[in-house]
Amino acid sequence: MKDTTRDTKALERELEEELHSTGYGTYILVWLGLIGLTAITVTVAGLNLGSFALIAALIIATVKSALVVNYFMHIKFDTPIFKIFVTICIIVVLTIFIITFFDYLYREPLI
């Protein structure tokens, strides 16, 4: 006798994957958005914004990375525990970057 609960769960997973699959149109729109944001980044880099150029570039890069993670890595359709895990990893990496930047900012000159 076959285990019907195992077959049912496998079928449910397959149906869920089909429901969450995005079409080519979504990927093309995300790709066009990434190209547009890259053009904005290059334009902002050419402007004389001083220290705000770096802030603008980081904000645009954050939006671009969110698009890539959500659509191309399919985090948007994953289970909540996986989303929490990815969020914790991002927070840890950002914390390490911030600590490094502050260390560099307040370091005494060697000469």
TAJOKA-V958507 format. One record per residue. N is the residue number from 1. NEAR is the number of other C-alpha atoms within 10 Angstrom. D_LAST is the distance of its C-alpha to the last C-alpha in Angstrom with 1 decimal. Layout:
N&NEAR&D_LAST / N&NEAR&D_LAST
This chain:
1&3&80.0 / 2&6&76.7 / 3&7&74.1 / 4&9&74.2 / 5&9&71.3 / 6&10&68.9 / 7&11&70.4 / 8&11&70.2 / 9&11&66.5 / 10&12&65.7 / 11&12&67.7 / 12&12&65.9 / 13&12&62.5 / 14&11&63.7 / 15&11&65.1 / 16&12&61.9 / 17&13&59.9 / 18&10&62.3 / 19&10&62.1 / 20&12&58.3 / 21&10&58.0 / 22&14&56.8 / 23&8&58.3 / 24&9&56.8 / 25&9&56.9 / 26&11&54.3 / 27&14&52.0 / 28&11&52.4 / 29&11&51.7 / 30&17&48.5 / 31&17&47.5 / 32&12&48.2 / 33&15&46.2 / 34&19&43.2 / 35&13&43.6 / 36&13&44.0 / 37&17&40.8 / 38&16&38.9 / 39&12&40.3 / 40&15&39.2 / 41&19&35.6 / 42&12&35.5 / 43&11&37.0 / 44&17&34.5 / 45&16&31.6 / 46&10&33.1 / 47&9&33.5 / 48&9&31.0 / 49&12&30.5 / 50&9&26.8 / 51&8&25.6 / 52&12&29.2 / 53&17&29.4 / 54&14&27.4 / 55&12&29.6 / 56&16&32.7 / 57&17&31.8 / 58&13&31.2 / 59&13&34.5 / 60&18&36.3 / 61&16&34.9 / 62&12&36.1 / 63&14&39.5 / 64&19&39.6 / 65&12&38.7 / 66&15&41.3 / 67&19&43.9 / 68&17&43.1 / 69&14&43.2 / 70&14&46.3 / 71&16&48.4 / 72&14&47.3 / 73&12&46.5 / 74&14&49.5 / 75&17&47.8 / 76&15&50.0 / 77&17&53.1 / 78&13&51.9 / 79&9&52.8 / 80&11&51.1 / 81&9&49.6 / 82&12&47.8 / 83&15&46.5 / 84&11&45.2 / 85&11&43.5 / 86&14&41.8 / 87&11&40.7 / 88&12&39.3 / 89&12&37.3 / 90&12&35.9 / 91&12&34.9 / 92&12&33.1 / 93&11&31.1 / 94&12&30.3 / 95&12&29.2 / 96&11&26.8 / 97&12&25.4 / 98&12&25.0 / 99&12&23.3 / 100&11&20.8 / 101&12&20.2 / 102&10&19.8 / 103&11&17.3 / 104&10&15.1 / 105&9&15.8 / 106&8&14.8 / 107&9&11.8 / 108&8&8.8 / 109&5&5.6 / 110&4&3.8 / 111&3&0.0
